[in-house]
């Protein structure tokens, strides 16, 4: 018995080669709507921070601790609001204005994440003195509780923050 081209084609289509497929990467998003913005973009080769992006699994893992941290500020008498995260959106334009007023900031590339009155400064600056000036400016904003400078001097080396996927 001789196979016809139609039979061969049918068999070839039915038997697909096993292709190794990577599982899809989990989608990340800003589940908690934390403020994340760029203040300056003067150092073009600065690694871009990932910001407050989380997978659904990471979001679930953080929900309880965020609830605790947000309320503990109020329970300790450090916040007038019962949730420290409610300060973040009103703080964002104030922090942005304070940082934009730092002399020479346009030569840097700086991003900001704000979570529960904590300001994360991420990116690249041309000097340590610029990093110190940005830190002071952020600390000067009323209702900012903590400033965490995660800034690199220059653009070489490994950044002290998670980097955005290309």
Backbone as numpy.savetxt, mean C-alpha at the origin, in Angstrom:
# Nx Ny Nz CAx CAy CAz Cx Cy Cz
-8.09 -51.92 -40.59 -8.94 -50.74 -40.59 -8.05 -49.52 -40.59
-8.35 -48.62 -41.45 -7.55 -47.43 -41.64 -8.30 -46.21 -41.12
-7.60 -45.38 -40.30 -8.24 -44.19 -39.73 -8.34 -43.09 -40.77
-9.48 -42.46 -40.84 -9.67 -41.34 -41.76 -9.17 -40.06 -41.11
-8.87 -39.08 -41.91 -8.42 -37.80 -41.32 -9.43 -37.22 -40.33
-10.70 -37.41 -40.56 -11.72 -36.88 -39.64 -11.64 -37.57 -38.28
-11.38 -38.89 -38.28 -11.26 -39.63 -37.03 -10.01 -39.18 -36.28
-8.90 -39.03 -37.01 -7.66 -38.57 -36.38 -7.84 -37.17 -35.75
-8.52 -36.30 -36.47 -8.75 -34.95 -35.96 -9.62 -35.00 -34.70
-10.63 -35.84 -34.70 -11.51 -35.97 -33.52 -10.73 -36.48 -32.32
-9.86 -37.46 -32.55 -9.06 -38.02 -31.46 -8.07 -36.96 -30.95
-7.45 -36.23 -31.85 -6.48 -35.20 -31.46 -7.14 -34.10 -30.63
-8.34 -33.74 -31.00 -9.05 -32.70 -30.26 -9.51 -33.19 -28.89
-9.84 -34.46 -28.79 -10.33 -35.01 -27.53 -9.21 -35.19 -26.52
-7.99 -35.41 -26.98 -6.87 -35.64 -26.08 -6.02 -34.37 -26.05
-6.27 -33.53 -25.07 -5.49 -32.29 -24.95 -4.22 -32.58 -24.16
-3.14 -31.98 -24.57 -1.93 -32.18 -23.78 -2.09 -31.54 -22.41
-1.49 -32.15 -21.42 -1.55 -31.61 -20.06 -0.68 -30.36 -20.00
-1.29 -29.25 -19.75 -0.58 -27.98 -19.69 -0.50 -27.56 -18.23
0.71 -27.33 -17.78 0.88 -26.89 -16.40 0.40 -25.44 -16.30
-0.63 -25.24 -15.55 -1.17 -23.89 -15.37 -0.96 -23.46 -13.94
-0.48 -22.23 -13.80 -0.33 -21.67 -12.46 -1.71 -21.26 -11.97
-1.96 -21.46 -10.69 -3.24 -20.97 -10.18 -3.28 -19.45 -10.30
-4.44 -18.90 -10.53 -4.51 -17.44 -10.67 -4.08 -16.75 -9.38
-3.40 -15.62 -9.54 -2.98 -14.86 -8.36 -4.23 -14.26 -7.70
-4.27 -14.27 -6.37 -5.43 -13.68 -5.71 -5.50 -12.18 -6.00
-6.68 -11.71 -6.20 -6.89 -10.29 -6.48 -6.72 -9.51 -5.19
-5.95 -8.44 -5.28 -5.76 -7.58 -4.11 -6.52 -6.29 -4.31
-7.07 -5.80 -3.22 -7.75 -4.50 -3.28 -7.68 -3.82 -1.91
-8.06 -2.57 -1.89 -8.06 -1.78 -0.67 -9.41 -1.99 0.04
-9.55 -3.14 0.68 -10.82 -3.57 1.28 -11.34 -2.58 2.33
-10.44 -1.97 3.07 -10.86 -1.10 4.18 -10.87 0.38 3.78
-10.62 0.66 2.51 -10.64 2.03 1.97 -9.68 2.96 2.73
-8.49 2.43 3.07 -7.48 3.24 3.75 -6.94 4.29 2.77
-6.75 5.53 3.24 -6.17 6.55 2.35 -4.78 6.12 1.87
-4.54 6.25 0.58 -3.26 5.94 -0.05 -3.10 6.92 -1.20
-2.06 7.75 -1.14 -1.88 8.77 -2.17 -0.40 9.11 -2.34
-0.11 9.70 -3.49 1.26 10.11 -3.79 1.39 11.61 -3.57
2.48 12.00 -2.92 2.74 13.41 -2.63 3.66 14.01 -3.67
4.66 13.24 -4.11 5.64 13.76 -5.08 6.13 12.61 -5.95
6.57 12.96 -7.18 7.04 11.94 -8.12 8.32 12.36 -8.83
9.25 12.94 -8.10 10.48 13.46 -8.70 11.56 12.43 -8.97
11.49 11.26 -8.34 12.51 10.23 -8.55 11.86 9.09 -9.31
11.94 9.16 -10.63 11.18 8.27 -11.52 11.45 6.78 -11.30
12.65 6.39 -10.92 12.94 4.96 -10.78 12.70 4.44 -9.36
11.99 5.19 -8.56 11.66 4.76 -7.20 10.64 3.62 -7.26
10.87 2.53 -6.52 9.89 1.44 -6.50 8.55 1.91 -5.93
7.49 1.64 -6.66 6.15 2.06 -6.26 5.64 1.13 -5.16
5.17 1.70 -4.04 4.63 0.85 -2.96 3.33 0.17 -3.37
3.09 -0.97 -2.76 1.84 -1.69 -3.00 0.66 -0.97 -2.35
0.92 -0.26 -1.29 -0.17 0.41 -0.60 -0.95 -0.55 0.27
-2.17 -0.19 0.63 -2.96 -1.01 1.55 -3.76 -2.11 0.85
-3.18 -2.72 -0.16 -3.88 -3.76 -0.91 -3.75 -5.11 -0.22
-4.87 -5.81 -0.12 -4.92 -7.11 0.55 -5.72 -8.10 -0.30
-5.39 -9.37 -0.17 -6.24 -10.41 -0.76 -7.45 -10.58 0.17
-8.44 -11.30 -0.30 -9.62 -11.56 0.54 -9.21 -12.33 1.80
-8.27 -13.25 1.65 -7.80 -14.01 2.80 -7.07 -13.11 3.81
-6.23 -12.21 3.32 -5.53 -11.27 4.21 -6.53 -10.34 4.91
-7.57 -9.94 4.18 -8.61 -9.10 4.77 -9.27 -9.82 5.94
-9.65 -11.07 5.73 -10.28 -11.85 6.80 -9.35 -11.96 8.01
-8.07 -12.18 7.75 -7.10 -12.33 8.84 -6.93 -11.03 9.62
-7.11 -9.88 8.97 -6.91 -8.60 9.64 -8.16 -8.01 10.29
-9.32 -8.52 9.95 -10.56 -7.90 10.43 -10.61 -7.78 11.95
-10.33 -8.85 12.67 -10.44 -8.83 14.13 -9.41 -7.87 14.74
-8.17 -7.94 14.29 -7.15 -7.08 14.87 -7.41 -5.61 14.57
-7.96 -5.31 13.40 -8.30 -3.92 13.08 -9.42 -3.42 13.99
-10.37 -4.29 14.27 -11.45 -3.92 15.18 -10.89 -3.60 16.57
-10.02 -4.47 17.05 -9.40 -4.26 18.36 -8.57 -2.99 18.41
-7.71 -2.80 17.40 -6.83 -1.63 17.39 -7.63 -0.34 17.26
-8.67 -0.37 16.45 -9.49 0.83 16.28 -10.19 1.24 17.55
-10.65 0.27 18.34 -11.38 0.54 19.57 -10.45 0.82 20.75
-9.28 0.19 20.77 -8.37 0.35 21.91 -7.92 1.79 22.10
-7.81 2.53 21.03 -7.45 3.95 21.11 -8.49 4.71 21.95
-9.75 4.43 21.69 -10.84 5.09 22.41 -10.88 4.63 23.87
-10.74 3.33 24.07 -10.77 2.80 25.43 -9.61 3.35 26.28
-8.48 3.61 25.66 -7.31 4.15 26.37 -7.41 5.66 26.56
-8.44 6.28 25.98 -8.60 7.73 26.13 -7.74 8.56 25.18
-7.17 7.92 24.14 -6.34 8.65 23.18 -7.15 9.15 21.99
-8.39 8.69 21.84 -9.26 9.08 20.72 -10.61 9.51 21.27
-11.18 10.54 20.67 -12.54 10.93 21.03 -13.55 10.04 20.32
-13.16 9.51 19.16 -14.02 8.62 18.38 -13.79 7.18 18.82
-14.84 6.37 18.78 -14.72 4.98 19.22 -14.02 4.09 18.20
-13.63 4.64 17.06 -12.90 3.87 16.04 -11.81 4.77 15.46
-10.56 4.44 15.75 -9.42 5.26 15.30 -9.34 5.34 13.78
-9.87 4.37 13.07 -9.80 4.39 11.60 -10.71 5.47 11.00
-11.68 5.96 11.75 -12.55 7.02 11.22 -11.84 8.36 11.12
-10.68 8.49 11.72 -9.90 9.72 11.60 -9.17 9.80 10.25
-8.95 8.66 9.61 -8.03 8.58 8.48 -8.41 9.44 7.28
-9.64 9.36 6.83 -10.03 10.14 5.65 -9.94 11.64 5.88
-10.40 12.17 7.02 -10.22 13.61 7.25 -8.74 14.00 7.43
-7.91 13.07 7.91 -6.48 13.36 8.08 -5.75 13.46 6.74
-6.18 12.68 5.76 -5.45 12.58 4.49 -5.15 13.93 3.84
-6.12 14.82 3.63 -5.78 16.09 2.98 -4.87 16.97 3.84
-4.99 16.86 5.14 -4.12 17.64 6.04 -2.68 17.15 5.96
-2.50 15.84 5.97 -1.16 15.26 5.86 -0.57 15.59 4.49
-1.39 15.46 3.46 -0.92 15.76 2.10 -0.46 17.21 1.99
-1.21 18.13 2.55 -0.82 19.55 2.49 0.46 19.81 3.28
0.59 19.19 4.45 1.79 19.39 5.26 3.03 18.86 4.55
2.91 17.71 3.91 4.06 17.13 3.21 4.39 17.90 1.93
3.37 18.37 1.22 3.59 19.14 0.00 4.28 20.47 0.29
4.16 20.97 1.52 4.79 22.25 1.89 6.27 22.10 2.26
6.78 20.88 2.36 8.19 20.67 2.71 9.05 21.15 1.53
9.99 22.06 1.78 10.83 22.55 0.68 11.58 21.40 -0.02
11.52 21.40 -1.35 12.25 20.42 -2.14 11.56 19.08 -2.30
10.37 18.91 -1.76 9.70 17.60 -1.81 9.47 17.12 -3.24
9.38 18.03 -4.19 9.14 17.63 -5.58 10.29 16.83 -6.18
11.46 16.88 -5.55 12.60 16.08 -6.02 12.51 14.64 -5.53
11.59 14.36 -4.63 11.42 13.02 -4.05 10.25 12.31 -4.73
10.10 11.04 -4.42 8.89 10.28 -4.80 8.36 9.69 -3.51
7.23 10.21 -3.06 6.71 9.84 -1.74 5.23 9.49 -1.85
4.89 8.36 -1.22 3.50 7.91 -1.10 3.15 7.84 0.38
1.88 7.91 0.68 1.41 7.88 2.06 0.27 6.89 2.19
0.33 6.10 3.26 -0.79 5.25 3.68 -1.17 5.73 5.07
-2.46 5.87 5.33 -2.92 6.26 6.67 -3.87 5.18 7.19
-3.53 4.66 8.37 -4.35 3.64 9.03 -4.37 3.92 10.52
-5.55 4.16 11.07 -5.81 4.41 12.48 -4.93 5.52 13.06
-4.80 6.61 12.32 -4.02 7.79 12.70 -2.52 7.56 12.60
-2.12 6.44 12.03 -0.70 6.16 11.78 -0.42 6.51 10.33
0.64 7.28 10.11 1.01 7.73 8.78 2.28 6.99 8.35
2.17 6.24 7.27 3.30 5.52 6.70 3.83 6.33 5.52
5.08 6.77 5.59 5.73 7.48 4.50 6.56 6.47 3.73
6.28 6.30 2.45 6.96 5.30 1.64 7.49 5.94 0.36
8.66 5.48 -0.06 9.22 5.98 -1.31 10.69 6.32 -1.20
11.10 7.28 -2.03 12.51 7.63 -2.15 12.70 9.14 -1.97
13.75 9.48 -1.25 14.10 10.88 -1.02 15.55 11.10 -1.41
15.90 12.33 -1.77 17.29 12.59 -2.17 18.28 12.65 -1.01
17.78 12.83 0.23 18.70 12.96 1.37 18.02 12.57 2.68
18.85 12.29 3.68 18.31 12.00 5.01 17.61 13.22 5.59
18.11 14.39 5.27 17.48 15.60 5.80 16.06 15.77 5.24
15.86 15.37 3.99 14.50 15.42 3.41 13.59 14.43 4.13
14.09 13.23 4.42 13.30 12.23 5.15 12.91 12.78 6.52
13.85 13.42 7.20 13.58 13.98 8.53 12.55 15.11 8.44
12.65 15.94 7.40 11.70 17.05 7.23 10.29 16.52 6.96
10.18 15.46 6.17 8.86 14.87 5.91 8.28 14.25 7.18
9.12 13.60 7.94 8.69 13.00 9.21 8.15 14.09 10.14
8.90 15.18 10.28 8.46 16.30 11.15 7.14 16.90 10.66
7.03 17.07 9.35 5.81 17.67 8.79 4.59 16.80 9.08
4.73 15.49 8.90 3.59 14.59 9.17 3.24 14.60 10.66
4.26 14.60 11.51 4.01 14.61 12.97 3.33 15.91 13.43
3.50 16.97 12.68 2.93 18.26 13.08 1.41 18.34 12.86
0.85 17.40 12.13 -0.59 17.43 11.83 -1.36 16.94 13.06
-2.30 17.75 13.56 -3.10 17.32 14.71 -3.83 16.00 14.41
-3.93 15.15 15.41 -4.59 13.85 15.36 -3.72 12.75 14.76
-2.53 13.07 14.22 -1.61 12.01 13.79 -0.99 11.44 15.05
-1.12 10.14 15.24 -0.59 9.50 16.44 0.85 9.03 16.25
1.13 8.39 15.12 2.45 7.82 14.86 2.82 8.08 13.40
4.10 8.35 13.15 4.61 8.44 11.78 5.67 7.35 11.63
5.52 6.55 10.58 6.46 5.47 10.30 7.14 5.76 8.96
8.37 6.33 9.01 9.06 6.64 7.76 9.71 5.39 7.16
9.19 4.95 6.04 9.74 3.82 5.30 10.30 4.36 3.99
11.29 5.23 4.13 11.85 5.96 2.99 13.27 5.51 2.69
13.60 5.42 1.41 14.96 5.10 0.97 15.64 6.40 0.57
16.92 6.53 0.87 17.69 7.64 0.33 18.22 7.16 -1.01
17.79 7.80 -2.07 18.10 7.35 -3.43 17.12 6.28 -3.87
17.46 5.63 -5.00 16.55 4.62 -5.54 17.18 3.23 -5.63
18.41 3.10 -5.16 19.09 1.81 -5.20 18.86 1.05 -3.90
18.83 -0.25 -4.00 18.64 -1.08 -2.82 17.23 -1.61 -2.73
16.99 -2.31 -1.63 15.69 -2.94 -1.41 14.82 -2.01 -0.57
13.64 -1.63 -1.06 12.78 -0.73 -0.29 12.25 -1.39 0.99
12.05 -0.59 2.03 11.54 -1.12 3.30 10.02 -1.27 3.34
9.40 -1.41 2.19 7.94 -1.56 2.07 7.64 -2.55 0.96
6.43 -3.07 0.96 6.00 -3.98 -0.10 5.85 -3.19 -1.39
6.34 -3.77 -2.49 6.34 -3.09 -3.79 5.15 -3.57 -4.63
4.58 -2.65 -5.39 3.44 -2.98 -6.27 3.88 -3.96 -7.34
2.97 -4.84 -7.72 3.23 -5.77 -8.82 3.28 -4.99 -10.13
4.16 -5.43 -11.04 4.25 -4.71 -12.33 3.02 -4.86 -13.17
